[in-house]
Amino acid sequence: MTRVAAVDCGTNSIRLLVADADPATGELTDLDRRMTIVRLGQGVDRTGRLAPEALERTFAACREYAEVIKEHGAERLRFVATSASRDAENRDDFVRGVLDILGVEPEVISGDQEAEFSFTGATRELAGRDHLDRPFLVVDIGGGSTEFVVGDDHVLAARSVDVGCVRMTERHLVREGAVTDPPTAGQVAAMRADIEAALDLAEETVPLREARTLVGLAGSVTTVSAIAQELPEYDSAAIHHSRVSRDRVREITDWLLRSTHAERAAVPSMHPGRVDVIAAGALVLLSIMERTGAEEVVVSEHDILDGIAWSCASEAR
């Protein structure tokens, strides 16, 4: 048993997992799992730089996480950074700040590496379930990018494309510094065209339509599941391995795209940091389901963060 800590720093959120990993049994026992919305990718698509206030929000979360990691006595720590810090001109400022606070340098991984971690985290516990047909298509809808991975026991093909809930919102739904509330038909059509073009790119590498089970990861997907179940609050246990039909995803997406900020904020399972970006994330999910013909999505709370933890445990052996 190895006690590990994994940090996943994405475009919209930063997350921590401290867990005991037992590679012999394939069990990962959570000790602490938390998420903070920091919007590290604020404005990156437009400016090419990480905003000072976004960096400070991220560093504040890192200070909190450093205390948790110390408290649990993790033997190894791995910090992985994804889309926003890949794209930024001033990413060295980000690297230095994380190193000073946590004592490790963030690994700014490629989209392919990101996809590998997501697949491992999502499917390690699904692999033994006979009622789920293979191969799996794992889709990780992040803030700045979406990863597509097809695999059975191992990854067969993977591709990362620059379509995510934050990037699509900032690119198509913001006018004069504010999110259009609700968006116009023209804005939605432009966003949909952008998503379809990204799916064309993904399909050049990944045989999306050959997969038999669609597994959806990250906050946009889990929030759609929470809405579908009409949960009175966000409940990870109820969301993990839930299934949502394509028709229900379409119904929820249509409502999100018609709703106002206040209406979305009133959903009891909605994280405040997702209110303005959830409509774009749901549209990405719906577009994927329509493109692949998936009748339902299996929702997983275990994702890239769990994959990072497993990689950390493997290195410790």
Secondary structure in CASP SS format (residue, H / E / C, confidence):
PFRMAT SS
TARGET T0000
AUTHOR 0000-0000-0000
METHOD secondary structure of the structure
MODEL  1
M C 1.00
T E 1.00
R E 1.00
V E 1.00
A E 1.00
A E 1.00
V E 1.00
D E 1.00
C E 1.00
G C 1.00
T C 1.00
N C 1.00
S E 1.00
I E 1.00
R E 1.00
L E 1.00
L E 1.00
V E 1.00
A E 1.00
D E 1.00
A E 1.00
D E 1.00
P C 1.00
A C 1.00
T C 1.00
G C 1.00
E E 1.00
L E 1.00
T E 1.00
D E 1.00
L E 1.00
D E 1.00
R E 1.00
R E 1.00
M E 1.00
T E 1.00
I E 1.00
V C 1.00
R C 1.00
L C 1.00
G C 1.00
Q C 1.00
G C 1.00
V H 1.00
D H 1.00
R H 1.00
T H 1.00
G C 1.00
R C 1.00
L C 1.00
A C 1.00
P H 1.00
E H 1.00
A H 1.00
L H 1.00
E H 1.00
R H 1.00
T H 1.00
F H 1.00
A H 1.00
A H 1.00
C H 1.00
R H 1.00
E H 1.00
Y H 1.00
A H 1.00
E H 1.00
V H 1.00
I H 1.00
K H 1.00
E H 1.00
H H 1.00
G C 1.00
A C 1.00
E C 1.00
R E 1.00
L E 1.00
R E 1.00
F E 1.00
V E 1.00
A E 1.00
T C 1.00
S H 1.00
A H 1.00
S H 1.00
R H 1.00
D H 1.00
A C 1.00
E C 1.00
N C 1.00
R H 1.00
D H 1.00
D H 1.00
F H 1.00
V H 1.00
R H 1.00
G H 1.00
V H 1.00
L H 1.00
D H 1.00
I H 1.00
L H 1.00
G C 1.00
V C 1.00
E C 1.00
P C 1.00
E E 1.00
V E 1.00
I C 1.00
S C 1.00
G H 1.00
D H 1.00
Q H 1.00
E H 1.00
A H 1.00
E H 1.00
F H 1.00
S H 1.00
F H 1.00
T H 1.00
G H 1.00
A H 1.00
T H 1.00
R C 1.00
E C 1.00
L C 1.00
A C 1.00
G C 1.00
R C 1.00
D C 1.00
H C 1.00
L C 1.00
D C 1.00
R C 1.00
P C 1.00
F E 1.00
L E 1.00
V E 1.00
V E 1.00
D E 1.00
I E 1.00
G C 1.00
G C 1.00
G C 1.00
S C 1.00
T E 1.00
E E 1.00
F E 1.00
V E 1.00
V E 1.00
G E 1.00
D C 1.00
D C 1.00
H C 1.00
V E 1.00
L E 1.00
A E 1.00
A E 1.00
R E 1.00
S E 1.00
V E 1.00
D C 1.00
V C 1.00
G C 1.00
C H 1.00
V H 1.00
R H 1.00
M H 1.00
T H 1.00
E H 1.00
R H 1.00
H H 1.00
L H 1.00
V E 1.00
R E 1.00
E C 1.00
G C 1.00
A E 1.00
V E 1.00
T C 1.00
D C 1.00
P C 1.00
P C 1.00
T C 1.00
A H 1.00
G H 1.00
Q H 1.00
V H 1.00
A H 1.00
A H 1.00
M H 1.00
R H 1.00
A H 1.00
D H 1.00
I H 1.00
E H 1.00
A H 1.00
A H 1.00
L H 1.00
D H 1.00
L H 1.00
A H 1.00
E H 1.00
E H 1.00
T H 1.00
V C 1.00
P C 1.00
L H 1.00
R H 1.00
E H 1.00
A C 1.00
R C 1.00
T E 1.00
L E 1.00
V E 1.00
G E 1.00
L E 1.00
A C 1.00
G H 1.00
S H 1.00
V H 1.00
T H 1.00
T H 1.00
V H 1.00
S H 1.00
A H 1.00
I H 1.00
A H 1.00
Q C 1.00
E C 1.00
L C 1.00
P C 1.00
E C 1.00
Y C 1.00
D C 1.00
S H 1.00
A H 1.00
A H 1.00
I H 1.00
H C 1.00
H C 1.00
S C 1.00
R E 1.00
V E 1.00
S E 1.00
R H 1.00
D H 1.00
R H 1.00
V H 1.00
R H 1.00
E H 1.00
I H 1.00
T H 1.00
D H 1.00
W H 1.00
L H 1.00
L H 1.00
R H 1.00
S C 1.00
T C 1.00
H H 1.00
A H 1.00
E H 1.00
R H 1.00
A H 1.00
A C 1.00
V C 1.00
P C 1.00
S C 1.00
M C 1.00
H C 1.00
P H 1.00
G H 1.00
R H 1.00
V C 1.00
D C 1.00
V C 1.00
I H 1.00
A H 1.00
A H 1.00
G H 1.00
A H 1.00
L H 1.00
V H 1.00
L H 1.00
L H 1.00
S H 1.00
I H 1.00
M H 1.00
E H 1.00
R H 1.00
T H 1.00
G C 1.00
A C 1.00
E C 1.00
E E 1.00
V E 1.00
V E 1.00
V E 1.00
S C 1.00
E C 1.00
H C 1.00
D C 1.00
I H 1.00
L H 1.00
D H 1.00
G H 1.00
I H 1.00
A H 1.00
W H 1.00
S H 1.00
C H 1.00
A H 1.00
S H 1.00
E H 1.00
A H 1.00
R C 1.00
END
